[in-house]
Amino acid sequence: MLKPANPSGFFKSVSQVVSNQLNVGKQIAVLPKSSTVFAPQGSNSLTALSRSLPSGNVTISVGPAVSSQVRWAHTDIQVPNWDNYRRDSTKRTDVKNLDTEDTRKNFTYLMAGALTVGSAYAAKSVVTQFVSSMSASADVLAMAKIEIKLSDIPEGKSVTFKWRGKPLFIRHRTADEIKQEQAVAVASLRDPQHDNDRVKNPEWLVVLGVCTHLGCVPIANAGDFGGYYCPCHGSHYDASGRIRKGPAPLNLEVPHYEFPNEGLLVVG
């Protein structure tokens, strides 16, 4: 115990060290609980106060109303060896890090580039699979097209087929109908469109049987113009599917179609 001449200018601190008992072979000095030291007023660091204590593995607590503090003295800590994870260029003590900086950076850039390319390819595959999952299935695509044998439709007749849930009108036009529709003045039409722009083969008219007014189904070979007539609201279409009279604002829609072979029509 150290007792100064004037204890009023000092405050009391208590310290205690307890062994963790992990390393039995080493003896640790333990400071009795009753041991006390006095630190001069103005000492604001634990280092200054520890100099007044006996040498050894001890800890201290400072303060006018601080209870004694106990800390384990760890004497068995093993520092791990990281040599297996270090690069060979950094193990040499006679070589500066600046001398191997380019080599180490090249390796880092190579790994970063490889991971970036791999991540981009994986992301592309995920997006492709996600988008493909939303596309139409094989059975739906099979219904998207329809093949029609034109030899089954006599001249001057209009036959109705079902395509994508809608009526499809295929009309085998006569020479007089072709001549009559091509002679119509385009300027006089509500939805101006020449007959040649609506057919790929003048002999065949392919239109959707849906009235452009309110979606009704017109009647073929009827009306004031010999084409199609919608009895719901009185829309009259000619043999080219063009609106000529009534409330319908547009001509009958012409779907995408082609003639892959002679006598065969594919719609879709």
ZADO-1210 file (C-alpha; in nm, 4 decimals, padded with zeros to 6 digits):
<atoms>
<atom x="00.0000" y="00.0000" z="00.0000" code="MET" pos="1"/>
<atom x="00.1232" y="00.3433" z="-00.0956" code="LEU" pos="2"/>
<atom x="00.0040" y="00.6241" z="00.1284" code="LYS" pos="3"/>
<atom x="00.0719" y="00.9825" z="00.0235" code="PRO" pos="4"/>
<atom x="00.1233" y="01.2666" z="00.2640" code="ALA" pos="5"/>
<atom x="-00.2030" y="01.4396" z="00.1670" code="ASN" pos="6"/>
<atom x="-00.4710" y="01.1811" z="00.0746" code="PRO" pos="7"/>
<atom x="-00.7439" y="01.4397" z="00.0304" code="SER" pos="8"/>
<atom x="-00.6181" y="01.5223" z="-00.3158" code="GLY" pos="9"/>
<atom x="-00.6407" y="01.1657" z="-00.4326" code="PHE" pos="10"/>
<atom x="-00.9121" y="00.9126" z="-00.5071" code="PHE" pos="11"/>
<atom x="-00.9224" y="00.5398" z="-00.4576" code="LYS" pos="12"/>
<atom x="-00.9045" y="00.2636" z="-00.7252" code="SER" pos="13"/>
<atom x="-00.9267" y="-00.1108" z="-00.6891" code="VAL" pos="14"/>
<atom x="-00.7728" y="-00.3669" z="-00.9234" code="SER" pos="15"/>
<atom x="-00.7864" y="-00.7450" z="-00.9467" code="GLN" pos="16"/>
<atom x="-00.6515" y="-01.0060" z="-01.1883" code="VAL" pos="17"/>
<atom x="-00.7994" y="-01.3564" z="-01.2141" code="VAL" pos="18"/>
<atom x="-00.6470" y="-01.6390" z="-01.4167" code="SER" pos="19"/>
<atom x="-00.8590" y="-01.8088" z="-01.6842" code="ASN" pos="20"/>
<atom x="-00.6993" y="-02.1428" z="-01.5800" code="GLN" pos="21"/>
<atom x="-00.6546" y="-02.2427" z="-01.9473" code="LEU" pos="22"/>
<atom x="-00.2792" y="-02.2633" z="-01.9235" code="ASN" pos="23"/>
<atom x="-00.1936" y="-02.4538" z="-01.6076" code="VAL" pos="24"/>
<atom x="00.1812" y="-02.4428" z="-01.6645" code="GLY" pos="25"/>
<atom x="00.2043" y="-02.0669" z="-01.6038" code="LYS" pos="26"/>
<atom x="00.1651" y="-01.8949" z="-01.2700" code="GLN" pos="27"/>
<atom x="-00.0166" y="-01.5630" z="-01.2630" code="ILE" pos="28"/>
<atom x="00.0210" y="-01.3210" z="-00.9798" code="ALA" pos="29"/>
<atom x="-00.3151" y="-01.2271" z="-00.8307" code="VAL" pos="30"/>
<atom x="-00.3536" y="-00.9018" z="-00.6480" code="LEU" pos="31"/>
<atom x="-00.5550" y="-00.9427" z="-00.3269" code="PRO" pos="32"/>
<atom x="-00.8972" y="-00.7860" z="-00.3185" code="LYS" pos="33"/>
<atom x="-00.7909" y="-00.5616" z="-00.0348" code="SER" pos="34"/>
<atom x="-00.5012" y="-00.4161" z="-00.2302" code="SER" pos="35"/>
<atom x="-00.5493" y="-00.0507" z="-00.3020" code="THR" pos="36"/>
<atom x="-00.3473" y="00.2177" z="-00.4630" code="VAL" pos="37"/>
<atom x="-00.3824" y="00.5899" z="-00.4781" code="PHE" pos="38"/>
<atom x="-00.3395" y="00.7878" z="-00.7939" code="ALA" pos="39"/>
<atom x="-00.2538" y="01.1571" z="-00.7931" code="PRO" pos="40"/>
<atom x="-00.5306" y="01.3913" z="-00.8906" code="GLN" pos="41"/>
<atom x="-00.5032" y="01.4893" z="-01.2553" code="GLY" pos="42"/>
<atom x="-00.4056" y="01.1429" z="-01.3798" code="SER" pos="43"/>
<atom x="-00.6472" y="01.0947" z="-01.6678" code="ASN" pos="44"/>
<atom x="-00.5158" y="00.7721" z="-01.8191" code="SER" pos="45"/>
<atom x="-00.5057" y="00.4125" z="-01.7104" code="LEU" pos="46"/>
<atom x="-00.1451" y="00.3910" z="-01.8218" code="THR" pos="47"/>
<atom x="-00.0393" y="00.6529" z="-01.5688" code="ALA" pos="48"/>
<atom x="-00.2259" y="00.4754" z="-01.2923" code="LEU" pos="49"/>
<atom x="-00.0907" y="00.1321" z="-01.3826" code="SER" pos="50"/>
<atom x="00.2647" y="00.2534" z="-01.3237" code="ARG" pos="51"/>
<atom x="00.1838" y="00.2841" z="-00.9541" code="SER" pos="52"/>
<atom x="00.0790" y="-00.0837" z="-00.9344" code="LEU" pos="53"/>
<atom x="00.3063" y="-00.3836" z="-00.8877" code="PRO" pos="54"/>
<atom x="00.4454" y="-00.5297" z="-01.2103" code="SER" pos="55"/>
<atom x="00.2562" y="-00.8194" z="-01.3650" code="GLY" pos="56"/>
<atom x="-00.0603" y="-00.8895" z="-01.5623" code="ASN" pos="57"/>
<atom x="-00.3010" y="-00.6631" z="-01.3762" code="VAL" pos="58"/>
<atom x="-00.5890" y="-00.4372" z="-01.4724" code="THR" pos="59"/>
<atom x="-00.7276" y="-00.1362" z="-01.2950" code="ILE" pos="60"/>
<atom x="-01.0500" y="00.0613" z="-01.2655" code="SER" pos="61"/>
<atom x="-01.0483" y="00.4323" z="-01.1908" code="VAL" pos="62"/>
<atom x="-01.3293" y="00.6383" z="-01.0441" code="GLY" pos="63"/>
<atom x="-01.4733" y="00.7626" z="-00.7156" code="PRO" pos="64"/>
<atom x="-01.7666" y="00.5145" z="-00.7237" code="ALA" pos="65"/>
<atom x="-01.6380" y="00.2266" z="-00.9378" code="VAL" pos="66"/>
<atom x="-01.6544" y="-00.1290" z="-00.8157" code="SER" pos="67"/>
<atom x="-01.3588" y="-00.3582" z="-00.8654" code="SER" pos="68"/>
<atom x="-01.3128" y="-00.4877" z="-01.2234" code="GLN" pos="69"/>
<atom x="-01.2094" y="-00.8414" z="-01.3069" code="VAL" pos="70"/>
<atom x="-01.0529" y="-00.9355" z="-01.6413" code="ARG" pos="71"/>
<atom x="-00.9235" y="-01.2698" z="-01.7568" code="TRP" pos="72"/>
<atom x="-00.5550" y="-01.2861" z="-01.8312" code="ALA" pos="73"/>
<atom x="-00.5429" y="-01.4825" z="-02.1581" code="HIS" pos="74"/>
<atom x="-00.2035" y="-01.6479" z="-02.1774" code="THR" pos="75"/>
<atom x="-00.2791" y="-01.9308" z="-02.4204" code="ASP" pos="76"/>
<atom x="-00.3749" y="-01.7377" z="-02.7357" code="ILE" pos="77"/>
<atom x="-00.2122" y="-01.8849" z="-03.0466" code="GLN" pos="78"/>
<atom x="-00.1545" y="-01.6480" z="-03.3353" code="VAL" pos="79"/>
<atom x="-00.2791" y="-01.8205" z="-03.6529" code="PRO" pos="80"/>
<atom x="-00.0450" y="-01.8802" z="-03.9423" code="ASN" pos="81"/>
<atom x="-00.1829" y="-01.7433" z="-04.2666" code="TRP" pos="82"/>
<atom x="00.1097" y="-01.8435" z="-04.4885" code="ASP" pos="83"/>
<atom x="-00.1037" y="-02.0968" z="-04.6768" code="ASN" pos="84"/>
<atom x="-00.3346" y="-01.8169" z="-04.7879" code="TYR" pos="85"/>
<atom x="-00.0669" y="-01.5668" z="-04.8837" code="ARG" pos="86"/>
<atom x="00.0768" y="-01.5301" z="-05.2274" code="ARG" pos="87"/>
<atom x="00.4312" y="-01.6483" z="-05.2782" code="ASP" pos="88"/>
<atom x="00.5341" y="-01.3033" z="-05.3961" code="SER" pos="89"/>
<atom x="00.4416" y="-01.1500" z="-05.0607" code="THR" pos="90"/>
<atom x="00.6223" y="-01.4080" z="-04.8445" code="LYS" pos="91"/>
<atom x="00.9683" y="-01.2921" z="-04.9422" code="ARG" pos="92"/>
<atom x="01.1065" y="-01.0398" z="-04.6985" code="THR" pos="93"/>
<atom x="01.3786" y="-00.9207" z="-04.9339" code="ASP" pos="94"/>
<atom x="01.1376" y="-00.8005" z="-05.2056" code="VAL" pos="95"/>
<atom x="00.9340" y="-00.4818" z="-05.1914" code="LYS" pos="96"/>
<atom x="00.5586" y="-00.4935" z="-05.2453" code="ASN" pos="97"/>
<atom x="00.5923" y="-00.2371" z="-05.5228" code="LEU" pos="98"/>
<atom x="00.8009" y="-00.4836" z="-05.7238" code="ASP" pos="99"/>
<atom x="00.5160" y="-00.7394" z="-05.7346" code="THR" pos="100"/>
<atom x="00.2260" y="-00.4941" z="-05.7512" code="GLU" pos="101"/>
<atom x="00.1648" y="-00.5331" z="-06.1263" code="ASP" pos="102"/>
<atom x="00.1596" y="-00.9112" z="-06.1063" code="THR" pos="103"/>
<atom x="-00.0864" y="-00.9120" z="-05.8191" code="ARG" pos="104"/>
<atom x="-00.3108" y="-00.6564" z="-05.9889" code="LYS" pos="105"/>
<atom x="-00.3152" y="-00.8567" z="-06.3127" code="ASN" pos="106"/>
<atom x="-00.4350" y="-01.1625" z="-06.1267" code="PHE" pos="107"/>
<atom x="-00.7070" y="-00.9607" z="-05.9539" code="THR" pos="108"/>
<atom x="-00.8220" y="-00.8051" z="-06.2805" code="TYR" pos="109"/>
<atom x="-00.8279" y="-01.1464" z="-06.4485" code="LEU" pos="110"/>
<atom x="-01.0421" y="-01.2970" z="-06.1748" code="MET" pos="111"/>
<atom x="-01.2756" y="-00.9976" z="-06.1682" code="ALA" pos="112"/>
<atom x="-01.3189" y="-01.0104" z="-06.5463" code="GLY" pos="113"/>
<atom x="-01.3879" y="-01.3833" z="-06.5464" code="ALA" pos="114"/>
<atom x="-01.6477" y="-01.3473" z="-06.2720" code="LEU" pos="115"/>
<atom x="-01.8109" y="-01.0567" z="-06.4553" code="THR" pos="116"/>
<atom x="-01.8430" y="-01.2534" z="-06.7789" code="VAL" pos="117"/>
<atom x="-01.9775" y="-01.5558" z="-06.5961" code="GLY" pos="118"/>
<atom x="-02.2294" y="-01.3453" z="-06.4050" code="SER" pos="119"/>
<atom x="-02.3471" y="-01.1725" z="-06.7237" code="ALA" pos="120"/>
<atom x="-02.3962" y="-01.5071" z="-06.8994" code="TYR" pos="121"/>
<atom x="-02.5895" y="-01.6460" z="-06.6022" code="ALA" pos="122"/>
<atom x="-02.8097" y="-01.3355" z="-06.5890" code="ALA" pos="123"/>
<atom x="-02.8774" y="-01.3638" z="-06.9626" code="LYS" pos="124"/>
<atom x="-02.9818" y="-01.7279" z="-06.9238" code="SER" pos="125"/>
<atom x="-03.2175" y="-01.6426" z="-06.6366" code="VAL" pos="126"/>
<atom x="-03.3809" y="-01.3585" z="-06.8308" code="VAL" pos="127"/>
<atom x="-03.4124" y="-01.5748" z="-07.1437" code="THR" pos="128"/>
<atom x="-03.5782" y="-01.8553" z="-06.9513" code="GLN" pos="129"/>
<atom x="-03.8126" y="-01.6090" z="-06.7801" code="PHE" pos="130"/>
<atom x="-03.9178" y="-01.4466" z="-07.1077" code="VAL" pos="131"/>
<atom x="-03.9555" y="-01.7852" z="-07.2796" code="SER" pos="132"/>
<atom x="-04.1869" y="-01.9027" z="-07.0036" code="SER" pos="133"/>
<atom x="-04.4311" y="-01.6253" z="-07.0951" code="MET" pos="134"/>
<atom x="-04.4408" y="-01.7097" z="-07.4676" code="SER" pos="135"/>
<atom x="-04.7198" y="-01.9132" z="-07.6216" code="ALA" pos="136"/>
<atom x="-04.7043" y="-02.2904" z="-07.5879" code="SER" pos="137"/>
<atom x="-04.6837" y="-02.5315" z="-07.8804" code="ALA" pos="138"/>
<atom x="-05.0567" y="-02.6086" z="-07.8831" code="ASP" pos="139"/>
<atom x="-05.1426" y="-02.2386" z="-07.8841" code="VAL" pos="140"/>
<atom x="-04.9004" y="-02.1729" z="-08.1693" code="LEU" pos="141"/>
<atom x="-05.0573" y="-02.4592" z="-08.3624" code="ALA" pos="142"/>
<atom x="-05.3957" y="-02.2842" z="-08.3405" code="MET" pos="143"/>
<atom x="-05.2429" y="-01.9544" z="-08.4494" code="ALA" pos="144"/>
<atom x="-05.2324" y="-02.0676" z="-08.8131" code="LYS" pos="145"/>
<atom x="-05.4928" y="-02.2254" z="-09.0332" code="ILE" pos="146"/>
<atom x="-05.4494" y="-02.3961" z="-09.3712" code="GLU" pos="147"/>
<atom x="-05.7333" y="-02.3840" z="-09.6193" code="ILE" pos="148"/>
<atom x="-05.7705" y="-02.5767" z="-09.9456" code="LYS" pos="149"/>
<atom x="-05.8973" y="-02.3275" z="-10.1978" code="LEU" pos="150"/>
<atom x="-06.0357" y="-02.5973" z="-10.4240" code="SER" pos="151"/>
<atom x="-06.3162" y="-02.6546" z="-10.1701" code="ASP" pos="152"/>
<atom x="-06.4544" y="-02.3012" z="-10.2227" code="ILE" pos="153"/>
<atom x="-06.6550" y="-02.2591" z="-10.5443" code="PRO" pos="154"/>
<atom x="-06.6406" y="-01.9377" z="-10.7434" code="GLU" pos="155"/>
<atom x="-06.8762" y="-01.6665" z="-10.6239" code="GLY" pos="156"/>
<atom x="-06.9135" y="-01.8165" z="-10.2752" code="LYS" pos="157"/>
<atom x="-06.7925" y="-01.7025" z="-09.9334" code="SER" pos="158"/>
<atom x="-06.7006" y="-01.9623" z="-09.6703" code="VAL" pos="159"/>
<atom x="-06.6609" y="-01.8918" z="-09.2984" code="THR" pos="160"/>
<atom x="-06.3846" y="-02.0504" z="-09.0897" code="PHE" pos="161"/>
<atom x="-06.2959" y="-02.0170" z="-08.7218" code="LYS" pos="162"/>
<atom x="-05.9509" y="-01.8707" z="-08.6601" code="TRP" pos="163"/>
<atom x="-05.8236" y="-01.7568" z="-08.3196" code="ARG" pos="164"/>
<atom x="-06.1783" y="-01.7533" z="-08.1902" code="GLY" pos="165"/>
<atom x="-06.2955" y="-01.5183" z="-08.4660" code="LYS" pos="166"/>
<atom x="-06.4913" y="-01.5799" z="-08.7891" code="PRO" pos="167"/>
<atom x="-06.2763" y="-01.5730" z="-09.1007" code="LEU" pos="168"/>
<atom x="-06.4351" y="-01.4966" z="-09.4392" code="PHE" pos="169"/>
<atom x="-06.2744" y="-01.6498" z="-09.7490" code="ILE" pos="170"/>
<atom x="-06.4441" y="-01.5288" z="-10.0670" code="ARG" pos="171"/>
<atom x="-06.3811" y="-01.6701" z="-10.4129" code="HIS" pos="172"/>
<atom x="-06.4608" y="-01.3682" z="-10.6271" code="ARG" pos="173"/>
<atom x="-06.5790" y="-01.3781" z="-10.9843" code="THR" pos="174"/>
<atom x="-06.4278" y="-01.1754" z="-11.2685" code="ALA" pos="175"/>
<atom x="-06.7219" y="-00.9328" z="-11.2596" code="ASP" pos="176"/>
<atom x="-06.6797" y="-00.8740" z="-10.8861" code="GLU" pos="177"/>
<atom x="-06.3090" y="-00.8087" z="-10.9301" code="ILE" pos="178"/>
<atom x="-06.3725" y="-00.5614" z="-11.2093" code="LYS" pos="179"/>
<atom x="-06.6503" y="-00.3874" z="-11.0151" code="GLN" pos="180"/>
<atom x="-06.4465" y="-00.3442" z="-10.6965" code="GLU" pos="181"/>
<atom x="-06.1383" y="-00.2196" z="-10.8755" code="GLN" pos="182"/>
<atom x="-06.3453" y="00.0456" z="-11.0522" code="ALA" pos="183"/>
<atom x="-06.4720" y="00.2039" z="-10.7281" code="VAL" pos="184"/>
<atom x="-06.3500" y="00.5611" z="-10.6742" code="ALA" pos="185"/>
<atom x="-06.1303" y="00.5541" z="-10.3648" code="VAL" pos="186"/>
<atom x="-06.2051" y="00.9185" z="-10.2820" code="ALA" pos="187"/>
<atom x="-06.5719" y="00.8372" z="-10.2317" code="SER" pos="188"/>
<atom x="-06.5037" y="00.5794" z="-09.9583" code="LEU" pos="189"/>
<atom x="-06.5312" y="00.6458" z="-09.5861" code="ARG" pos="190"/>
<atom x="-06.2143" y="00.4445" z="-09.5250" code="ASP" pos="191"/>
<atom x="-06.0238" y="00.5049" z="-09.8507" code="PRO" pos="192"/>
<atom x="-05.8456" y="00.1921" z="-09.9682" code="GLN" pos="193"/>
<atom x="-05.8039" y="00.0486" z="-10.3165" code="HIS" pos="194"/>
<atom x="-05.9039" y="-00.3091" z="-10.3851" code="ASP" pos="195"/>
<atom x="-05.5495" y="-00.3980" z="-10.4934" code="ASN" pos="196"/>
<atom x="-05.4231" y="-00.2952" z="-10.1484" code="ASP" pos="197"/>
<atom x="-05.6576" y="-00.5397" z="-09.9750" code="ARG" pos="198"/>
<atom x="-05.5882" y="-00.8582" z="-10.1710" code="VAL" pos="199"/>
<atom x="-05.2751" y="-01.0462" z="-10.2747" code="LYS" pos="200"/>
<atom x="-05.4618" y="-01.2416" z="-10.5376" code="ASN" pos="201"/>
<atom x="-05.7620" y="-01.0569" z="-10.6901" code="PRO" pos="202"/>
<atom x="-05.9500" y="-01.3839" z="-10.7081" code="GLU" pos="203"/>
<atom x="-05.9459" y="-01.4360" z="-10.3306" code="TRP" pos="204"/>
<atom x="-06.0653" y="-01.2019" z="-10.0542" code="LEU" pos="205"/>
<atom x="-05.9549" y="-01.2808" z="-09.6988" code="VAL" pos="206"/>
<atom x="-06.1095" y="-01.0714" z="-09.4178" code="VAL" pos="207"/>
<atom x="-06.2130" y="-01.1113" z="-09.0554" code="LEU" pos="208"/>
<atom x="-06.5898" y="-01.1417" z="-09.0135" code="GLY" pos="209"/>
<atom x="-06.6097" y="-00.8851" z="-08.7346" code="VAL" pos="210"/>
<atom x="-06.8005" y="-00.5634" z="-08.7924" code="CYS" pos="211"/>
<atom x="-06.5886" y="-00.2595" z="-08.7131" code="THR" pos="212"/>
<atom x="-06.8825" y="-00.0863" z="-08.5472" code="HIS" pos="213"/>
<atom x="-06.9586" y="-00.2991" z="-08.2402" code="LEU" pos="214"/>
<atom x="-06.8024" y="-00.6354" z="-08.3237" code="GLY" pos="215"/>
<atom x="-07.1054" y="-00.8101" z="-08.4717" code="CYS" pos="216"/>
<atom x="-07.0760" y="-01.0813" z="-08.7406" code="VAL" pos="217"/>
<atom x="-07.1928" y="-00.9647" z="-09.0841" code="PRO" pos="218"/>
<atom x="-07.3834" y="-01.1824" z="-09.3298" code="ILE" pos="219"/>
<atom x="-07.2004" y="-01.2796" z="-09.6496" code="ALA" pos="220"/>
<atom x="-07.3424" y="-01.2171" z="-09.9993" code="ASN" pos="221"/>
<atom x="-07.5900" y="-00.9638" z="-09.8638" code="ALA" pos="222"/>
<atom x="-07.6382" y="-00.5886" z="-09.8438" code="GLY" pos="223"/>
<atom x="-07.6757" y="-00.3095" z="-10.0961" code="ASP" pos="224"/>
<atom x="-07.3312" y="-00.3717" z="-10.2465" code="PHE" pos="225"/>
<atom x="-07.3336" y="-00.7510" z="-10.2704" code="GLY" pos="226"/>
<atom x="-07.0608" y="-00.8025" z="-10.0163" code="GLY" pos="227"/>
<atom x="-07.1399" y="-00.8283" z="-09.6448" code="TYR" pos="228"/>
<atom x="-07.4247" y="-00.6891" z="-09.4373" code="TYR" pos="229"/>
<atom x="-07.4435" y="-00.6438" z="-09.0589" code="CYS" pos="230"/>
<atom x="-07.8105" y="-00.6652" z="-08.9568" code="PRO" pos="231"/>
<atom x="-07.7424" y="-00.5366" z="-08.6042" code="CYS" pos="232"/>
<atom x="-07.6958" y="-00.1722" z="-08.7010" code="HIS" pos="233"/>
<atom x="-07.7183" y="-00.1737" z="-09.0793" code="GLY" pos="234"/>
<atom x="-07.3567" y="-00.1584" z="-09.1975" code="SER" pos="235"/>
<atom x="-07.3050" y="-00.2490" z="-09.5651" code="HIS" pos="236"/>
<atom x="-06.9701" y="-00.3737" z="-09.7028" code="TYR" pos="237"/>
<atom x="-06.8795" y="-00.4396" z="-10.0660" code="ASP" pos="238"/>
<atom x="-06.7082" y="-00.7501" z="-10.2110" code="ALA" pos="239"/>
<atom x="-06.3727" y="-00.6049" z="-10.1058" code="SER" pos="240"/>
<atom x="-06.4777" y="-00.5748" z="-09.7407" code="GLY" pos="241"/>
<atom x="-06.4886" y="-00.1937" z="-09.7531" code="ARG" pos="242"/>
<atom x="-06.7526" y="-00.0006" z="-09.5619" code="ILE" pos="243"/>
<atom x="-06.9966" y="00.1681" z="-09.8006" code="ARG" pos="244"/>
<atom x="-07.3016" y="00.2463" z="-09.5868" code="LYS" pos="245"/>
<atom x="-07.3978" y="00.2434" z="-09.2215" code="GLY" pos="246"/>
<atom x="-07.2357" y="00.3356" z="-08.8885" code="PRO" pos="247"/>
<atom x="-06.9195" y="00.1241" z="-08.9177" code="ALA" pos="248"/>
<atom x="-06.6164" y="00.3565" z="-08.9349" code="PRO" pos="249"/>
<atom x="-06.3580" y="00.1221" z="-09.0903" code="LEU" pos="250"/>
<atom x="-06.3225" y="-00.1525" z="-09.3464" code="ASN" pos="251"/>
<atom x="-06.3190" y="-00.5188" z="-09.2448" code="LEU" pos="252"/>
<atom x="-05.9759" y="-00.6176" z="-09.1157" code="GLU" pos="253"/>
<atom x="-05.7457" y="-00.8102" z="-09.3476" code="VAL" pos="254"/>
<atom x="-05.5305" y="-01.0613" z="-09.1535" code="PRO" pos="255"/>
<atom x="-05.1839" y="-01.1744" z="-09.2504" code="HIS" pos="256"/>
<atom x="-05.1995" y="-01.4580" z="-09.5032" code="TYR" pos="257"/>
<atom x="-04.9982" y="-01.6119" z="-09.7814" code="GLU" pos="258"/>
<atom x="-05.0168" y="-01.8654" z="-10.0623" code="PHE" pos="259"/>
<atom x="-04.7301" y="-02.1097" z="-10.0000" code="PRO" pos="260"/>
<atom x="-04.8444" y="-02.3543" z="-10.2683" code="ASN" pos="261"/>
<atom x="-05.0899" y="-02.3620" z="-10.5533" code="GLU" pos="262"/>
<atom x="-05.4411" y="-02.4052" z="-10.4164" code="GLY" pos="263"/>
<atom x="-05.3335" y="-02.3639" z="-10.0495" code="LEU" pos="264"/>
<atom x="-05.3992" y="-02.0638" z="-09.8266" code="LEU" pos="265"/>
<atom x="-05.2283" y="-02.0159" z="-09.4882" code="VAL" pos="266"/>
<atom x="-05.3645" y="-01.7535" z="-09.2513" code="VAL" pos="267"/>
<atom x="-05.1590" y="-01.6449" z="-08.9509" code="GLY" pos="268"/>
</atoms>
